[in-house]
Protein backbone atom coordinates (compact mmCIF):
# COMPACT_ATOMS: atom_id res chain seq x y z
CA UNK A 1 0.00 0.00 0.00
CA UNK A 2 1.38 3.40 -0.91
CA UNK A 3 0.59 6.88 0.26
CA UNK A 4 1.83 10.32 -0.70
CA UNK A 5 2.57 13.19 1.63
CA UNK A 6 4.27 16.54 1.41
CA UNK A 7 7.69 15.87 2.92
CA UNK A 8 8.63 19.55 3.03
CA UNK A 9 5.22 20.89 3.96
CA UNK A 10 5.09 22.63 0.56
CA UNK A 11 2.67 22.28 -2.29
CA UNK A 12 4.24 20.35 -5.11
CA UNK A 13 7.03 18.77 -3.04
CA UNK A 14 5.30 15.37 -2.82
CA UNK A 15 7.17 12.18 -2.06
CA UNK A 16 5.83 8.64 -2.34
CA UNK A 17 6.47 6.43 0.70
CA UNK A 18 5.48 2.83 1.33
CA UNK A 19 3.26 2.59 4.44
CA UNK A 20 4.43 -1.01 4.88
CA UNK A 21 7.99 0.30 5.15
CA UNK A 22 6.94 2.96 7.68
CA UNK A 23 5.09 0.34 9.74
CA UNK A 24 8.09 -2.00 9.68
CA UNK A 25 10.36 0.81 10.89
CA UNK A 26 7.91 1.58 13.68
CA UNK A 27 7.73 -2.10 14.64
CA UNK A 28 11.52 -2.34 14.68
CA UNK A 29 11.78 0.74 16.92
CA UNK A 30 9.08 -0.72 19.17
CA UNK A 31 10.95 -4.03 19.48
CA UNK A 32 14.18 -2.19 20.33
CA UNK A 33 12.49 -0.03 22.96
CA UNK A 34 10.66 -3.06 24.38
CA UNK A 35 14.00 -4.77 25.03
CA UNK A 36 15.08 -1.82 27.17
CA UNK A 37 11.95 -1.77 29.33
CA UNK A 38 12.40 -2.27 33.04
CA UNK A 39 10.41 -5.03 34.66
CA UNK A 40 9.09 -4.28 38.13
CA UNK A 41 8.33 -7.13 40.47
CA UNK A 42 6.98 -6.28 43.90
CA UNK A 43 7.32 -8.38 47.00
CA UNK A 44 4.77 -7.83 49.73
CA UNK A 45 5.42 -8.17 53.41
CA UNK A 46 3.36 -7.23 56.41
CA UNK A 47 4.12 -6.31 59.99
CA UNK A 48 2.21 -5.08 62.99
CA UNK A 49 3.41 -2.47 65.44
CA UNK A 50 2.15 -0.39 68.35
CA UNK A 51 4.57 1.48 70.61
CA UNK A 52 7.87 0.12 69.28
CA UNK A 53 8.21 1.75 65.86
CA UNK A 54 11.74 0.54 65.10
CA UNK A 55 10.82 -2.20 62.61
CA UNK A 56 8.18 -0.04 60.93
CA UNK A 57 10.62 2.87 60.50
CA UNK A 58 13.22 0.52 59.00
CA UNK A 59 10.58 -0.89 56.65
CA UNK A 60 9.62 2.57 55.38
CA UNK A 61 13.29 3.53 55.10
CA UNK A 62 13.88 0.44 52.92
CA UNK A 63 11.58 1.76 50.16
CA UNK A 64 13.29 5.14 49.78
CA UNK A 65 14.39 6.44 46.37
CA UNK A 66 11.53 4.83 44.50
CA UNK A 67 12.03 1.28 45.73
CA UNK A 68 8.37 0.75 46.69
CA UNK A 69 5.39 1.86 48.71
CA UNK A 70 3.66 1.10 52.00
CA UNK A 71 0.19 1.27 53.51
CA UNK A 72 -0.58 1.88 57.18
CA UNK A 73 -3.95 0.79 58.56
CA UNK A 74 -5.07 0.98 62.20
CA UNK A 75 -6.56 -2.16 63.69
CA UNK A 76 -10.10 -1.63 65.00
CA UNK A 77 -12.24 -3.60 67.44
CA UNK A 78 -15.13 -4.04 64.98
CA UNK A 79 -15.01 -6.19 61.87
CA UNK A 80 -14.85 -3.36 59.32
CA UNK A 81 -13.27 -3.29 55.86
CA UNK A 82 -10.61 -0.73 55.05
CA UNK A 83 -11.48 1.94 52.51
CA UNK A 84 -10.74 1.09 48.89
CA UNK A 85 -10.63 3.38 45.88
CA UNK A 86 -12.02 3.15 42.38
CA UNK A 87 -11.63 5.48 39.41
CA UNK A 88 -14.94 7.09 40.39
CA UNK A 89 -14.05 7.74 44.05
CA UNK A 90 -14.46 5.56 47.12
CA UNK A 91 -16.13 2.16 46.79
CA UNK A 92 -17.94 2.73 50.06
CA UNK A 93 -18.51 5.70 52.30
CA UNK A 94 -17.47 4.01 55.53
CA UNK A 95 -14.46 1.98 56.56
CA UNK A 96 -11.08 2.23 58.22
CA UNK A 97 -8.81 5.07 57.03
CA UNK A 98 -5.74 3.98 55.03
CA UNK A 99 -2.50 5.96 54.62
CA UNK A 100 -0.31 5.14 51.61
CA UNK A 101 3.28 6.31 51.15
CA UNK A 102 4.76 6.01 47.65
CA UNK A 103 8.39 6.87 46.95
CA UNK A 104 9.66 8.22 43.64
CA UNK A 105 12.95 7.25 41.99
CA UNK A 106 15.57 9.93 41.30
CA UNK A 107 15.26 11.73 37.98
CA UNK A 108 18.46 12.90 36.25
CA UNK A 109 20.35 12.28 39.48
CA UNK A 110 18.00 14.50 41.51
CA UNK A 111 15.96 13.10 44.41
CA UNK A 112 12.21 13.46 43.84
CA UNK A 113 9.47 14.13 46.40
CA UNK A 114 7.29 11.22 47.48
CA UNK A 115 3.52 11.08 47.92
CA UNK A 116 1.47 10.40 51.03
CA UNK A 117 -2.19 9.69 50.43
CA UNK A 118 -4.97 9.19 52.94
CA UNK A 119 -8.32 7.57 52.16
CA UNK A 120 -10.92 8.60 54.72
CA UNK A 121 -14.67 9.10 54.89
CA UNK A 122 -14.74 12.62 56.36
CA UNK A 123 -14.94 14.69 53.17
CA UNK A 124 -12.78 17.76 52.68
CA UNK A 125 -10.68 18.61 55.72
CA UNK A 126 -9.61 22.21 55.06
CA UNK A 127 -6.21 23.86 55.47
CA UNK A 128 -6.42 24.53 59.22
CA UNK A 129 -7.40 20.99 60.10
CA UNK A 130 -4.76 19.50 57.80
CA UNK A 131 -2.09 21.74 59.35
CA UNK A 132 -3.05 20.59 62.84
CA UNK A 133 -3.03 16.92 61.76
CA UNK A 134 0.43 17.27 60.20
CA UNK A 135 1.88 18.61 63.46
CA UNK A 136 4.48 20.81 61.75
CA UNK A 137 5.60 18.26 59.14
CA UNK A 138 6.76 20.12 55.99
CA UNK A 139 4.36 18.32 53.64
CA UNK A 140 2.58 20.19 50.84
CA UNK A 141 -1.12 19.57 50.22
CA UNK A 142 -1.65 18.47 46.61
CA UNK A 143 -5.31 17.49 46.96
CA UNK A 144 -8.04 17.66 49.60
CA UNK A 145 -10.95 15.96 47.88
CA UNK A 146 -14.35 15.13 49.35
CA UNK A 147 -14.36 11.60 47.89
CA UNK A 148 -10.76 10.76 46.96
CA UNK A 149 -9.21 11.83 50.24
CA UNK A 150 -6.04 13.73 50.99
CA UNK A 151 -2.83 13.75 48.93
CA UNK A 152 0.39 15.25 50.28
CA UNK A 153 3.79 15.81 48.71
CA UNK A 154 6.63 14.65 50.97
CA UNK A 155 10.05 16.32 50.52
CA UNK A 156 12.80 13.88 49.56
CA UNK A 157 14.86 14.60 52.69
CA UNK A 158 12.06 13.69 55.14
CA UNK A 159 12.98 10.97 57.63
CA UNK A 160 11.11 7.66 57.65
CA UNK A 161 10.26 8.23 61.33
CA UNK A 162 8.48 11.50 60.53
CA UNK A 163 6.59 9.90 57.64
CA UNK A 164 5.44 7.05 59.89
CA UNK A 165 4.42 9.48 62.66
CA UNK A 166 2.26 11.45 60.23
CA UNK A 167 0.74 8.29 58.74
CA UNK A 168 -0.24 7.05 62.21
CA UNK A 169 -1.51 10.46 63.34
CA UNK A 170 -3.66 10.88 60.23
CA UNK A 171 -5.20 7.40 60.38
CA UNK A 172 -5.83 7.65 64.13
CA UNK A 173 -7.41 11.10 63.89
CA UNK A 174 -9.69 10.18 61.00
CA UNK A 175 -10.67 6.68 62.07
CA UNK A 176 -14.40 6.42 62.84
CA UNK A 177 -14.05 3.23 64.87
CA UNK A 178 -12.55 2.23 68.21
CA UNK A 179 -8.89 1.40 67.68
CA UNK A 180 -6.90 -1.34 69.41
CA UNK A 181 -3.62 0.64 69.40
CA UNK A 182 -2.05 -1.65 66.81
CA UNK A 183 -1.29 -0.69 63.22
CA UNK A 184 -0.63 -2.93 60.23
CA UNK A 185 2.04 -1.92 57.74
CA UNK A 186 1.88 -3.46 54.28
CA UNK A 187 5.23 -3.07 52.52
CA UNK A 188 5.69 -3.45 48.77
CA UNK A 189 9.31 -3.50 47.59
CA UNK A 190 10.15 -3.30 43.88
LINRALIN-V844658 format. One record per residue. N is the residue number from 1. RES is the residue in one small letter. SS is DSSP state (helix for helix, strand for strand, loop for the rest). PHI is phi in whole degrees, 0 to 359 (* if undefined). D_LAST is the distance of its C-alpha to the last C-alpha in whole Angstrom. Layout:
n=N res=RES ss=SS phi=PHI d_last=D_LAST
n=N res=RES ss=SS phi=PHI d_last=D_LAST
//
This chain:
n=1 res=x ss=loop phi=* d_last=45
n=2 res=x ss=strand phi=238 d_last=46
n=3 res=x ss=strand phi=218 d_last=46
n=4 res=x ss=strand phi=246 d_last=47
n=5 res=x ss=strand phi=212 d_last=46
n=6 res=x ss=strand phi=272 d_last=47
n=7 res=x ss=loop phi=294 d_last=45
n=8 res=x ss=loop phi=257 d_last=47
n=9 res=x ss=loop phi=76 d_last=47
n=10 res=x ss=loop phi=246 d_last=51
n=11 res=x ss=loop phi=292 d_last=53
n=12 res=x ss=loop phi=93 d_last=55
n=13 res=x ss=loop phi=264 d_last=52
n=14 res=x ss=strand phi=279 d_last=51
n=15 res=x ss=strand phi=231 d_last=49
n=16 res=x ss=strand phi=265 d_last=48
n=17 res=x ss=strand phi=229 d_last=44
n=18 res=x ss=strand phi=281 d_last=43
n=19 res=x ss=helix phi=294 d_last=40
n=20 res=x ss=helix phi=301 d_last=39
n=21 res=x ss=helix phi=295 d_last=39
n=22 res=x ss=helix phi=298 d_last=37
n=23 res=x ss=helix phi=294 d_last=35
n=24 res=x ss=helix phi=293 d_last=34
n=25 res=x ss=helix phi=295 d_last=33
n=26 res=x ss=helix phi=300 d_last=31
n=27 res=x ss=helix phi=295 d_last=29
n=28 res=x ss=helix phi=296 d_last=29
n=29 res=x ss=helix phi=297 d_last=27
n=30 res=x ss=helix phi=298 d_last=25
n=31 res=x ss=helix phi=298 d_last=24
n=32 res=x ss=helix phi=294 d_last=24
n=33 res=x ss=helix phi=291 d_last=21
n=34 res=x ss=helix phi=296 d_last=20
n=35 res=x ss=helix phi=294 d_last=19
n=36 res=x ss=loop phi=263 d_last=17
n=37 res=x ss=loop phi=294 d_last=15
n=38 res=x ss=loop phi=265 d_last=11
n=39 res=x ss=loop phi=259 d_last=9
n=40 res=x ss=loop phi=254 d_last=6
n=41 res=x ss=loop phi=238 d_last=5
n=42 res=x ss=loop phi=255 d_last=4
n=43 res=x ss=strand phi=249 d_last=7
n=44 res=x ss=strand phi=253 d_last=9
n=45 res=x ss=strand phi=225 d_last=12
n=46 res=x ss=strand phi=219 d_last=15
n=47 res=x ss=strand phi=215 d_last=17
n=48 res=x ss=strand phi=247 d_last=21
n=49 res=x ss=strand phi=210 d_last=23
n=50 res=x ss=loop phi=224 d_last=26
n=51 res=x ss=loop phi=270 d_last=28
n=52 res=x ss=loop phi=273 d_last=26
n=53 res=x ss=loop phi=266 d_last=23
n=54 res=x ss=helix phi=304 d_last=22
n=55 res=x ss=helix phi=294 d_last=19
n=56 res=x ss=helix phi=293 d_last=17
n=57 res=x ss=helix phi=295 d_last=18
n=58 res=x ss=helix phi=298 d_last=16
n=59 res=x ss=helix phi=296 d_last=13
n=60 res=x ss=helix phi=293 d_last=13
n=61 res=x ss=helix phi=297 d_last=14
n=62 res=x ss=loop phi=290 d_last=10
n=63 res=x ss=loop phi=258 d_last=8
n=64 res=x ss=loop phi=299 d_last=11
n=65 res=x ss=loop phi=58 d_last=11
n=66 res=x ss=loop phi=80 d_last=8
n=67 res=x ss=loop phi=272 d_last=5
n=68 res=x ss=strand phi=158 d_last=5
n=69 res=x ss=strand phi=209 d_last=9
n=70 res=x ss=strand phi=216 d_last=11
n=71 res=x ss=strand phi=239 d_last=15
n=72 res=x ss=strand phi=239 d_last=18
n=73 res=x ss=strand phi=228 d_last=21
n=74 res=x ss=strand phi=285 d_last=24
n=75 res=x ss=strand phi=276 d_last=26
n=76 res=x ss=strand phi=242 d_last=29
n=77 res=x ss=loop phi=286 d_last=33
n=78 res=x ss=loop phi=273 d_last=33
n=79 res=x ss=loop phi=272 d_last=31
n=80 res=x ss=loop phi=234 d_last=29
n=81 res=x ss=loop phi=290 d_last=26
n=82 res=x ss=strand phi=276 d_last=24
n=83 res=x ss=loop phi=295 d_last=24
n=84 res=x ss=loop phi=233 d_last=22
n=85 res=x ss=strand phi=245 d_last=22
n=86 res=x ss=strand phi=234 d_last=23
n=87 res=x ss=loop phi=291 d_last=24
n=88 res=x ss=loop phi=260 d_last=27
n=89 res=x ss=strand phi=124 d_last=27
n=90 res=x ss=strand phi=282 d_last=26
n=91 res=x ss=loop phi=292 d_last=27
n=92 res=x ss=loop phi=220 d_last=29
n=93 res=x ss=loop phi=261 d_last=31
n=94 res=x ss=loop phi=218 d_last=31
n=95 res=x ss=loop phi=151 d_last=28
n=96 res=x ss=strand phi=278 d_last=26
n=97 res=x ss=loop phi=297 d_last=25
n=98 res=x ss=strand phi=231 d_last=21
n=99 res=x ss=strand phi=255 d_last=19
n=100 res=x ss=strand phi=237 d_last=15
n=101 res=x ss=strand phi=245 d_last=14
n=102 res=x ss=strand phi=239 d_last=11
n=103 res=x ss=loop phi=266 d_last=11
n=104 res=x ss=loop phi=247 d_last=12
n=105 res=x ss=loop phi=288 d_last=11
n=106 res=x ss=loop phi=298 d_last=15
n=107 res=x ss=strand phi=238 d_last=17
n=108 res=x ss=loop phi=54 d_last=20
n=109 res=x ss=loop phi=80 d_last=19
n=110 res=x ss=strand phi=256 d_last=20
n=111 res=x ss=loop phi=295 d_last=17
n=112 res=x ss=loop phi=251 d_last=17
n=113 res=x ss=loop phi=293 d_last=18
n=114 res=x ss=strand phi=258 d_last=15
n=115 res=x ss=strand phi=239 d_last=16
n=116 res=x ss=strand phi=233 d_last=18
n=117 res=x ss=strand phi=249 d_last=19
n=118 res=x ss=strand phi=224 d_last=22
n=119 res=x ss=strand phi=269 d_last=23
n=120 res=x ss=loop phi=210 d_last=27
n=121 res=x ss=loop phi=251 d_last=30
n=122 res=x ss=loop phi=262 d_last=32
n=123 res=x ss=loop phi=78 d_last=32
n=124 res=x ss=loop phi=294 d_last=32
n=125 res=x ss=loop phi=261 d_last=32
n=126 res=x ss=loop phi=88 d_last=34
n=127 res=x ss=helix phi=298 d_last=34
n=128 res=x ss=helix phi=295 d_last=36
n=129 res=x ss=helix phi=292 d_last=34
n=130 res=x ss=helix phi=298 d_last=31
n=131 res=x ss=helix phi=300 d_last=32
n=132 res=x ss=helix phi=290 d_last=33
n=133 res=x ss=helix phi=291 d_last=30
n=134 res=x ss=helix phi=286 d_last=28
n=135 res=x ss=loop phi=59 d_last=31
n=136 res=x ss=loop phi=89 d_last=31
n=137 res=x ss=loop phi=295 d_last=27
n=138 res=x ss=loop phi=278 d_last=27
n=139 res=x ss=loop phi=267 d_last=24
n=140 res=x ss=strand phi=261 d_last=26
n=141 res=x ss=strand phi=282 d_last=26
n=142 res=x ss=strand phi=262 d_last=25
n=143 res=x ss=strand phi=203 d_last=26
n=144 res=x ss=strand phi=228 d_last=28
n=145 res=x ss=strand phi=254 d_last=29
n=146 res=x ss=loop phi=293 d_last=31
n=147 res=x ss=loop phi=245 d_last=29
n=148 res=x ss=loop phi=266 d_last=25
n=149 res=x ss=strand phi=90 d_last=25
n=150 res=x ss=strand phi=250 d_last=25
n=151 res=x ss=strand phi=231 d_last=22
n=152 res=x ss=strand phi=241 d_last=22
n=153 res=x ss=strand phi=261 d_last=21
n=154 res=x ss=strand phi=253 d_last=20
n=155 res=x ss=loop phi=302 d_last=21
n=156 res=x ss=loop phi=295 d_last=18
n=157 res=x ss=loop phi=266 d_last=20
n=158 res=x ss=loop phi=285 d_last=20
n=159 res=x ss=loop phi=287 d_last=20
n=160 res=x ss=helix phi=298 d_last=18
n=161 res=x ss=helix phi=296 d_last=21
n=162 res=x ss=helix phi=292 d_last=22
n=163 res=x ss=helix phi=299 d_last=19
n=164 res=x ss=helix phi=296 d_last=20
n=165 res=x ss=helix phi=302 d_last=23
n=166 res=x ss=helix phi=292 d_last=23
n=167 res=x ss=helix phi=300 d_last=21
n=168 res=x ss=helix phi=291 d_last=23
n=169 res=x ss=helix phi=297 d_last=27
n=170 res=x ss=helix phi=295 d_last=26
n=171 res=x ss=helix phi=293 d_last=25
n=172 res=x ss=helix phi=292 d_last=28
n=173 res=x ss=helix phi=291 d_last=30
n=174 res=x ss=loop phi=251 d_last=29
n=175 res=x ss=loop phi=274 d_last=29
n=176 res=x ss=loop phi=269 d_last=33
n=177 res=x ss=loop phi=234 d_last=33
n=178 res=x ss=loop phi=291 d_last=34
n=179 res=x ss=strand phi=266 d_last=31
n=180 res=x ss=strand phi=270 d_last=31
n=181 res=x ss=strand phi=94 d_last=29
n=182 res=x ss=strand phi=246 d_last=26
n=183 res=x ss=strand phi=243 d_last=23
n=184 res=x ss=strand phi=250 d_last=20
n=185 res=x ss=strand phi=246 d_last=16
n=186 res=x ss=strand phi=262 d_last=13
n=187 res=x ss=strand phi=244 d_last=10
n=188 res=x ss=strand phi=241 d_last=7
n=189 res=x ss=strand phi=251 d_last=4
n=190 res=x ss=loop phi=278 d_last=0
//
